[in-house]
Amino acid sequence: MDKLPEGVTEPRWIAGSPTLKQVTADIAQPIEGKPTKLWYACFAIAALCLLDLLGMATYLIARGIGVWGLNNSVGWAFDITNFVFWIGIGHAGTLISR
């Protein structure tokens, strides 16, 4: 398997013959380059979403869970069940991944 059949050349993964410096520059350019206008727009949207989340969390803490429509103790069943379900999923994932 070490030798290729006669007349078959080994495939090249990179067109041309770039130097290691050129390959490094091409790989590092997205990280080391300046962000584009699209990046700034996406960052602004994400920052607005974060501010909205902080505002909603503050409102929830200030007003209580009545803002969810849970004004009686029976309504807590959904929240507790949901919480326990996701904790169980997390534990199962941890168990399976080990």
The first five atom37 places (N, CA, C, CB, O) and aatype in JSON, in Angstrom:
{
  "aatype": [12, 3, 11, 10, 14, 6, 7, 19, 16, 6, 14, 1, 17, 9, 0, 7, 15, 14, 16, 10, 11, 5, 19, 16, 0, 3, 9, 0, 5, 14, 9, 6, 7, 11, 14, 16, 11, 10, 17, 18, 0, 4, 13, 0, 9, 0, 0, 10, 4, 10, 10, 3, 10, 10, 7, 12, 0, 16, 18, 10, 9, 0, 1, 7, 9, 7, 19, 17, 7, 10, 2, 2, 15, 19, 7, 17, 0, 13, 3, 9, 16, 2, 13, 19, 13, 17, 9, 7, 9, 7, 8, 0, 7, 16, 10, 9, 15, 1],
  "atom_mask": [
    [1, 1, 1, 1, 1],
    [1, 1, 1, 1, 1],
    [1, 1, 1, 1, 1],
    [1, 1, 1, 1, 1],
    [1, 1, 1, 1, 1],
    [1, 1, 1, 1, 1],
    [1, 1, 1, 0, 1],
    [1, 1, 1, 1, 1],
    [1, 1, 1, 1, 1],
    [1, 1, 1, 1, 1],
    [1, 1, 1, 1, 1],
    [1, 1, 1, 1, 1],
    [1, 1, 1, 1, 1],
    [1, 1, 1, 1, 1],
    [1, 1, 1, 1, 1],
    [1, 1, 1, 0, 1],
    [1, 1, 1, 1, 1],
    [1, 1, 1, 1, 1],
    [1, 1, 1, 1, 1],
    [1, 1, 1, 1, 1],
    [1, 1, 1, 1, 1],
    [1, 1, 1, 1, 1],
    [1, 1, 1, 1, 1],
    [1, 1, 1, 1, 1],
    [1, 1, 1, 1, 1],
    [1, 1, 1, 1, 1],
    [1, 1, 1, 1, 1],
    [1, 1, 1, 1, 1],
    [1, 1, 1, 1, 1],
    [1, 1, 1, 1, 1],
    [1, 1, 1, 1, 1],
    [1, 1, 1, 1, 1],
    [1, 1, 1, 0, 1],
    [1, 1, 1, 1, 1],
    [1, 1, 1, 1, 1],
    [1, 1, 1, 1, 1],
    [1, 1, 1, 1, 1],
    [1, 1, 1, 1, 1],
    [1, 1, 1, 1, 1],
    [1, 1, 1, 1, 1],
    [1, 1, 1, 1, 1],
    [1, 1, 1, 1, 1],
    [1, 1, 1, 1, 1],
    [1, 1, 1, 1, 1],
    [1, 1, 1, 1, 1],
    [1, 1, 1, 1, 1],
    [1, 1, 1, 1, 1],
    [1, 1, 1, 1, 1],
    [1, 1, 1, 1, 1],
    [1, 1, 1, 1, 1],
    [1, 1, 1, 1, 1],
    [1, 1, 1, 1, 1],
    [1, 1, 1, 1, 1],
    [1, 1, 1, 1, 1],
    [1, 1, 1, 0, 1],
    [1, 1, 1, 1, 1],
    [1, 1, 1, 1, 1],
    [1, 1, 1, 1, 1],
    [1, 1, 1, 1, 1],
    [1, 1, 1, 1, 1],
    [1, 1, 1, 1, 1],
    [1, 1, 1, 1, 1],
    [1, 1, 1, 1, 1],
    [1, 1, 1, 0, 1],
    [1, 1, 1, 1, 1],
    [1, 1, 1, 0, 1],
    [1, 1, 1, 1, 1],
    [1, 1, 1, 1, 1],
    [1, 1, 1, 0, 1],
    [1, 1, 1, 1, 1],
    [1, 1, 1, 1, 1],
    [1, 1, 1, 1, 1],
    [1, 1, 1, 1, 1],
    [1, 1, 1, 1, 1],
    [1, 1, 1, 0, 1],
    [1, 1, 1, 1, 1],
    [1, 1, 1, 1, 1],
    [1, 1, 1, 1, 1],
    [1, 1, 1, 1, 1],
    [1, 1, 1, 1, 1],
    [1, 1, 1, 1, 1],
    [1, 1, 1, 1, 1],
    [1, 1, 1, 1, 1],
    [1, 1, 1, 1, 1],
    [1, 1, 1, 1, 1],
    [1, 1, 1, 1, 1],
    [1, 1, 1, 1, 1],
    [1, 1, 1, 0, 1],
    [1, 1, 1, 1, 1],
    [1, 1, 1, 0, 1],
    [1, 1, 1, 1, 1],
    [1, 1, 1, 1, 1],
    [1, 1, 1, 0, 1],
    [1, 1, 1, 1, 1],
    [1, 1, 1, 1, 1],
    [1, 1, 1, 1, 1],
    [1, 1, 1, 1, 1],
    [1, 1, 1, 1, 1]
  ],
  "atom_positions": [
    [[0.82, -1.2, 0.0], [0.0, 0.0, 0.0], [0.86, 1.26, 0.0], [-0.93, 0.0, 1.2], [0.34, 2.36, -0.23]],
    [[2.16, 1.12, 0.25], [3.01, 2.3, 0.31], [3.23, 2.91, -1.07], [4.35, 1.94, 0.93], [3.4, 4.12, -1.19]],
    [[3.23, 2.08, -2.09], [3.51, 2.58, -3.43], [2.22, 2.76, -4.21], [4.45, 1.62, -4.17], [1.3, 1.94, -4.14]],
    [[2.18, 3.86, -4.96], [1.04, 4.11, -5.83], [1.25, 3.36, -7.15], [0.84, 5.63, -6.08], [2.39, 3.11, -7.54]],
    [[0.17, 3.01, -7.82], [0.32, 2.36, -9.12], [1.08, 3.26, -10.1], [-1.06, 1.99, -9.71], [1.12, 4.48, -9.94]],
    [[1.67, 2.65, -11.07], [2.46, 3.39, -12.04], [1.58, 4.37, -12.81], [3.17, 2.43, -13.0], [0.49, 4.01, -13.26]],
    [[2.05, 5.58, -12.96], [1.3, 6.6, -13.69], [0.35, 7.41, -12.81], [0.0, 0.0, 0.0], [-0.23, 8.39, -13.28]],
    [[0.17, 7.02, -11.54], [-0.72, 7.75, -10.63], [0.15, 8.61, -9.72], [-1.62, 6.77, -9.79], [1.08, 8.12, -9.08]],
    [[-0.17, 9.88, -9.68], [0.6, 10.78, -8.82], [-0.13, 10.98, -7.5], [0.84, 12.15, -9.52], [-1.35, 10.83, -7.42]],
    [[0.62, 11.3, -6.47], [0.05, 11.52, -5.16], [-0.77, 12.81, -5.17], [1.16, 11.58, -4.07], [-0.31, 13.83, -5.7]],
    [[-1.99, 12.79, -4.61], [-2.81, 14.0, -4.65], [-2.22, 15.11, -3.79], [-4.24, 13.69, -4.18], [-1.62, 14.86, -2.74]],
    [[-2.4, 16.35, -4.25], [-1.94, 17.5, -3.49], [-3.13, 18.14, -2.8], [-1.21, 18.53, -4.4], [-4.17, 18.36, -3.42]],
    [[-2.99, 18.43, -1.53], [-4.07, 19.0, -0.76], [-4.09, 20.52, -0.84], [-3.98, 18.56, 0.66], [-5.12, 21.14, -0.57]],
    [[-2.97, 21.11, -1.2], [-2.87, 22.56, -1.29], [-2.4, 22.91, -2.69], [-1.89, 23.14, -0.21], [-1.41, 22.38, -3.18]],
    [[-3.14, 23.82, -3.34], [-2.77, 24.24, -4.69], [-1.48, 25.06, -4.63], [-3.92, 25.05, -5.36], [-1.3, 25.87, -3.71]],
    [[-0.62, 24.88, -5.58], [0.64, 25.6, -5.61], [1.61, 25.05, -4.59], [0.0, 0.0, 0.0], [1.5, 23.9, -4.17]],
    [[2.55, 25.87, -4.2], [3.51, 25.44, -3.18], [3.75, 26.6, -2.2], [4.86, 24.98, -3.83], [4.79, 27.25, -2.25]],
    [[2.77, 26.85, -1.31], [2.94, 27.96, -0.36], [3.97, 27.62, 0.71], [1.6, 28.3, 0.3], [4.21, 26.46, 1.04]],
    [[4.57, 28.67, 1.22], [5.53, 28.48, 2.31], [4.76, 28.28, 3.62], [6.51, 29.68, 2.42], [3.55, 28.54, 3.69]],
    [[5.46, 27.83, 4.64], [4.82, 27.67, 5.94], [4.32, 29.01, 6.48], [5.79, 27.03, 6.93], [3.3, 29.06, 7.17]],
    [[5.04, 30.07, 6.18], [4.61, 31.41, 6.62], [3.29, 31.8, 5.97], [5.69, 32.45, 6.3], [2.43, 32.38, 6.63]],
    [[3.13, 31.49, 4.68], [1.88, 31.79, 3.99], [0.71, 30.97, 4.54], [2.03, 31.54, 2.49], [-0.39, 31.49, 4.71]],
    [[0.96, 29.71, 4.82], [-0.09, 28.85, 5.38], [-0.5, 29.37, 6.76], [0.4, 27.38, 5.46], [-1.69, 29.44, 7.06]],
    [[0.47, 29.72, 7.58], [0.18, 30.25, 8.91], [-0.61, 31.55, 8.81], [1.48, 30.47, 9.69], [-1.56, 31.75, 9.56]],
    [[-0.22, 32.42, 7.9], [-0.93, 33.7, 7.73], [-2.37, 33.46, 7.29], [-0.2, 34.59, 6.71], [-3.28, 34.15, 7.76]],
    [[-2.6, 32.51, 6.38], [-3.96, 32.22, 5.91], [-4.83, 31.66, 7.03], [-3.91, 31.24, 4.74], [-6.01, 31.99, 7.11]],
    [[-4.26, 30.82, 7.88], [-5.02, 30.22, 8.97], [-5.31, 31.24, 10.07], [-4.27, 29.01, 9.55], [-6.4, 31.25, 10.63]],
    [[-4.35, 32.1, 10.38], [-4.49, 33.05, 11.48], [-5.26, 34.31, 11.09], [-3.14, 33.43, 12.0], [-5.67, 35.06, 11.98]],
    [[-5.46, 34.57, 9.82], [-6.08, 35.82, 9.38], [-7.47, 36.06, 9.96], [-6.17, 35.83, 7.88], [-7.74, 37.18, 10.4]],
    [[-8.37, 35.07, 10.01], [-9.7, 35.36, 10.57], [-9.66, 35.74, 12.05], [-10.6, 34.15, 10.4], [-10.5, 36.51, 12.52]],
    [[-8.7, 35.22, 12.79], [-8.61, 35.52, 14.22], [-7.89, 36.84, 14.47], [-7.89, 34.39, 14.94], [-8.3, 37.62, 15.34]],
    [[-6.83, 37.09, 13.73], [-6.0, 38.26, 13.97], [-6.44, 39.48, 13.18], [-4.58, 37.95, 13.65], [-5.99, 40.59, 13.46]],
    [[-7.31, 39.29, 12.19], [-7.76, 40.41, 11.37], [-8.77, 41.27, 12.11], [0.0, 0.0, 0.0], [-9.27, 40.89, 13.16]],
    [[-9.07, 42.43, 11.55], [-10.05, 43.33, 12.15], [-11.45, 42.81, 11.87], [-9.87, 44.78, 11.61], [-11.7, 42.25, 10.8]],
    [[-12.38, 43.0, 12.82], [-13.75, 42.55, 12.6], [-14.44, 43.38, 11.51], [-14.56, 42.62, 13.92], [-14.14, 44.55, 11.32]],
    [[-15.37, 42.73, 10.82], [-16.11, 43.42, 9.75], [-17.32, 44.14, 10.32], [-16.54, 42.41, 8.65], [-17.62, 44.02, 11.51]],
    [[-18.02, 44.88, 9.45], [-19.23, 45.57, 9.87], [-20.31, 44.56, 10.27], [-19.75, 46.48, 8.75], [-21.1, 44.82, 11.18]],
    [[-20.35, 43.42, 9.6], [-21.32, 42.38, 9.94], [-21.07, 41.87, 11.36], [-21.25, 41.21, 8.93], [-22.02, 41.64, 12.11]],
    [[-19.81, 41.71, 11.73], [-19.49, 41.26, 13.09], [-20.0, 42.27, 14.11], [-17.96, 41.06, 13.26], [-20.59, 41.89, 15.12]],
    [[-19.78, 43.56, 13.86], [-20.24, 44.59, 14.78], [-21.77, 44.6, 14.86], [-19.73, 45.97, 14.33], [-22.32, 44.8, 15.95]],
    [[-22.46, 44.38, 13.75], [-23.92, 44.34, 13.76], [-24.4, 43.15, 14.6], [-24.48, 44.23, 12.31], [-25.32, 43.31, 15.41]],
    [[-23.8, 41.99, 14.41], [-24.18, 40.81, 15.2], [-23.86, 41.02, 16.67], [-23.46, 39.56, 14.68], [-24.64, 40.59, 17.54]],
    [[-22.75, 41.65, 16.97], [-22.39, 41.93, 18.36], [-23.4, 42.88, 19.0], [-20.98, 42.53, 18.44], [-23.77, 42.7, 20.15]],
    [[-23.85, 43.89, 18.25], [-24.84, 44.83, 18.77], [-26.16, 44.12, 19.06], [-25.07, 45.98, 17.77], [-26.78, 44.38, 20.09]],
    [[-26.58, 43.22, 18.18], [-27.82, 42.46, 18.4], [-27.68, 41.59, 19.64], [-28.15, 41.6, 17.16], [-28.59, 41.52, 20.46]],
    [[-26.53, 40.92, 19.78], [-26.3, 40.07, 20.96], [-26.28, 40.91, 22.24], [-24.99, 39.3, 20.81], [-26.81, 40.47, 23.26]],
    [[-25.69, 42.08, 22.2], [-25.65, 42.96, 23.38], [-27.06, 43.42, 23.75], [-24.74, 44.17, 23.13], [-27.39, 43.49, 24.93]],
    [[-27.89, 43.73, 22.75], [-29.27, 44.12, 23.02], [-30.06, 42.97, 23.64], [-29.95, 44.61, 21.74], [-30.87, 43.18, 24.54]],
    [[-29.82, 41.75, 23.14], [-30.49, 40.58, 23.72], [-30.06, 40.37, 25.17], [-30.18, 39.31, 22.89], [-30.88, 40.03, 26.01]],
    [[-28.79, 40.59, 25.46], [-28.29, 40.46, 26.83], [-28.94, 41.51, 27.74], [-26.77, 40.6, 26.86], [-29.33, 41.2, 28.86]],
    [[-29.04, 42.73, 27.26], [-29.69, 43.77, 28.05], [-31.16, 43.45, 28.29], [-29.56, 45.14, 27.36], [-31.69, 43.69, 29.37]],
    [[-31.82, 42.9, 27.27], [-33.21, 42.49, 27.42], [-33.34, 41.4, 28.47], [-33.79, 42.01, 26.08], [-34.23, 41.44, 29.31]],
    [[-32.44, 40.43, 28.42], [-32.44, 39.34, 29.41], [-32.25, 39.9, 30.82], [-31.34, 38.32, 29.1], [-32.97, 39.51, 31.75]],
    [[-31.3, 40.79, 30.99], [-31.06, 41.39, 32.31], [-32.28, 42.17, 32.79], [-29.83, 42.31, 32.26], [-32.63, 42.13, 33.96]],
    [[-32.92, 42.89, 31.88], [-34.13, 43.63, 32.24], [-35.25, 42.69, 32.66], [0.0, 0.0, 0.0], [-35.94, 42.95, 33.66]],
    [[-35.44, 41.6, 31.91], [-36.51, 40.65, 32.26], [-36.21, 39.95, 33.59], [-36.68, 39.61, 31.15], [-37.11, 39.74, 34.39]],
    [[-34.95, 39.59, 33.82], [-34.58, 38.94, 35.08], [-34.78, 39.9, 36.25], [-33.12, 38.45, 35.04], [-35.26, 39.48, 37.31]],
    [[-34.43, 41.15, 36.08], [-34.64, 42.15, 37.13], [-36.12, 42.32, 37.42], [-34.02, 43.49, 36.72], [-36.53, 42.39, 38.58]],
    [[-36.93, 42.39, 36.37], [-38.38, 42.52, 36.54], [-38.95, 41.3, 37.27], [-39.07, 42.69, 35.17], [-39.81, 41.44, 38.14]],
    [[-38.47, 40.11, 36.9], [-38.94, 38.89, 37.55], [-38.59, 38.89, 39.03], [-38.33, 37.66, 36.87], [-39.43, 38.55, 39.86]],
    [[-37.38, 39.27, 39.36], [-36.96, 39.29, 40.76], [-37.74, 40.35, 41.54], [-35.44, 39.56, 40.87], [-38.09, 40.14, 42.7]],
    [[-38.0, 41.49, 40.91], [-38.71, 42.57, 41.58], [-40.19, 42.23, 41.79], [-38.58, 43.85, 40.79], [-40.74, 42.55, 42.84]],
    [[-40.84, 41.6, 40.8], [-42.28, 41.37, 40.87], [-42.65, 39.97, 41.33], [-42.88, 41.62, 39.53], [-43.77, 39.75, 41.81]],
    [[-41.74, 39.01, 41.2], [-42.03, 37.64, 41.61], [-42.55, 36.79, 40.46], [0.0, 0.0, 0.0], [-42.72, 37.27, 39.34]],
    [[-42.81, 35.51, 40.77], [-43.21, 34.59, 39.71], [-44.65, 34.79, 39.25], [-43.03, 33.18, 40.18], [-45.13, 34.08, 38.36]],
    [[-45.33, 35.75, 39.84], [-46.66, 36.08, 39.36], [-46.63, 36.55, 37.92], [0.0, 0.0, 0.0], [-47.64, 36.46, 37.22]],
    [[-45.49, 37.06, 37.45], [-45.39, 37.49, 36.06], [-45.46, 36.3, 35.1], [-44.08, 38.26, 35.83], [-45.7, 36.49, 33.9]],
    [[-45.26, 35.08, 35.61], [-45.42, 33.88, 34.79], [-46.87, 33.4, 34.79], [-44.51, 32.77, 35.3], [-47.22, 32.49, 34.05]],
    [[-47.69, 34.02, 35.61], [-49.05, 33.57, 35.77], [-49.2, 32.54, 36.86], [0.0, 0.0, 0.0], [-50.23, 31.87, 36.95]],
    [[-48.19, 32.39, 37.7], [-48.23, 31.43, 38.8], [-48.57, 32.15, 40.09], [-46.88, 30.67, 38.94], [-47.69, 32.52, 40.87]],
    [[-49.85, 32.36, 40.29], [-50.28, 33.08, 41.49], [-50.81, 32.15, 42.57], [-51.33, 34.1, 41.13], [-51.23, 32.61, 43.63]],
    [[-50.81, 30.83, 42.31], [-51.23, 29.89, 43.33], [-50.19, 28.77, 43.43], [-52.64, 29.31, 43.02], [-49.4, 28.57, 42.51]],
    [[-50.2, 28.07, 44.51], [-49.16, 27.07, 44.77], [-49.27, 25.85, 43.85], [-49.22, 26.63, 46.2], [-48.27, 25.17, 43.61]],
    [[-50.46, 25.56, 43.33], [-50.61, 24.4, 42.47], [-49.85, 24.62, 41.16], [-52.11, 24.13, 42.19], [-49.37, 23.66, 40.55]],
    [[-49.74, 25.85, 40.74], [-49.04, 26.16, 39.49], [-47.56, 25.86, 39.53], [0.0, 0.0, 0.0], [-46.92, 25.76, 38.48]],
    [[-47.0, 25.71, 40.71], [-45.58, 25.41, 40.83], [-45.24, 24.03, 40.3], [-45.14, 25.51, 42.28], [-44.08, 23.75, 40.01]],
    [[-46.22, 23.15, 40.15], [-45.94, 21.79, 39.71], [-45.22, 21.78, 38.37], [-47.23, 20.99, 39.62], [-44.29, 21.0, 38.17]],
    [[-45.65, 22.62, 37.45], [-45.02, 22.67, 36.14], [-43.55, 23.08, 36.24], [-45.77, 23.64, 35.22], [-42.69, 22.46, 35.62]],
    [[-43.27, 24.1, 37.02], [-41.88, 24.59, 37.14], [-40.98, 23.57, 37.81], [-41.84, 25.89, 37.94], [-39.86, 23.33, 37.36]],
    [[-41.46, 22.97, 38.87], [-40.65, 21.98, 39.59], [-40.42, 20.76, 38.72], [-41.34, 21.58, 40.91], [-39.31, 20.24, 38.65]],
    [[-41.47, 20.3, 38.04], [-41.33, 19.14, 37.16], [-40.35, 19.44, 36.03], [-42.7, 18.73, 36.57], [-39.49, 18.61, 35.71]],
    [[-40.46, 20.6, 35.45], [-39.56, 21.0, 34.36], [-38.12, 21.06, 34.85], [-39.99, 22.36, 33.78], [-37.21, 20.58, 34.18]],
    [[-37.91, 21.65, 36.01], [-36.57, 21.76, 36.57], [-35.97, 20.38, 36.83], [-36.6, 22.58, 37.86], [-34.84, 20.11, 36.45]],
    [[-36.73, 19.52, 37.48], [-36.24, 18.19, 37.8], [-35.96, 17.4, 36.52], [-37.25, 17.43, 38.67], [-35.0, 16.64, 36.47]],
    [[-36.79, 17.57, 35.49], [-36.56, 16.89, 34.21], [-35.2, 17.28, 33.63], [-37.68, 17.23, 33.21], [-34.42, 16.41, 33.24]],
    [[-34.89, 18.59, 33.57], [-33.63, 19.02, 32.96], [-32.43, 18.64, 33.82], [-33.65, 20.52, 32.74], [-31.36, 18.35, 33.29]],
    [[-32.59, 18.65, 35.14], [-31.51, 18.18, 36.0], [-31.26, 16.7, 35.73], [-31.84, 18.41, 37.5], [-30.11, 16.26, 35.65]],
    [[-32.33, 15.92, 35.57], [-32.2, 14.49, 35.26], [-31.52, 14.27, 33.92], [0.0, 0.0, 0.0], [-30.68, 13.38, 33.79]],
    [[-31.85, 15.07, 32.92], [-31.2, 14.96, 31.6], [-29.7, 15.25, 31.75], [-31.86, 15.95, 30.58], [-28.87, 14.56, 31.17]],
    [[-29.37, 16.28, 32.53], [-27.95, 16.59, 32.75], [-27.21, 15.47, 33.45], [0.0, 0.0, 0.0], [-26.07, 15.14, 33.09]],
    [[-27.84, 14.87, 34.44], [-27.2, 13.77, 35.14], [-27.04, 12.56, 34.22], [-28.0, 13.38, 36.38], [-26.01, 11.88, 34.26]],
    [[-28.05, 12.28, 33.4], [-27.96, 11.16, 32.47], [-26.84, 11.38, 31.46], [-29.3, 10.95, 31.75], [-26.1, 10.46, 31.13]],
    [[-26.73, 12.6, 30.98], [-25.65, 12.91, 30.04], [-24.27, 12.72, 30.66], [0.0, 0.0, 0.0], [-23.36, 12.19, 30.03]],
    [[-24.15, 13.14, 31.92], [-22.87, 12.96, 32.61], [-22.58, 11.48, 32.81], [-22.9, 13.69, 33.97], [-21.44, 11.04, 32.64]],
    [[-23.6, 10.7, 33.17], [-23.41, 9.29, 33.38], [-23.0, 8.58, 32.09], [-24.67, 8.68, 33.94], [-22.09, 7.76, 32.09]],
    [[-23.68, 8.91, 31.01], [-23.4, 8.27, 29.72], [-22.02, 8.65, 29.2], [-24.48, 8.65, 28.68], [-21.33, 7.82, 28.6]],
    [[-21.6, 9.89, 29.42], [-20.34, 10.36, 28.85], [-19.12, 9.79, 29.58], [-20.3, 11.88, 28.89], [-18.01, 9.89, 29.07]],
    [[-19.3, 9.22, 30.74], [-18.15, 8.71, 31.48], [-17.85, 7.35, 31.02], [-18.39, 8.71, 32.97], [-16.92, 6.73, 31.52]]
  ]
}
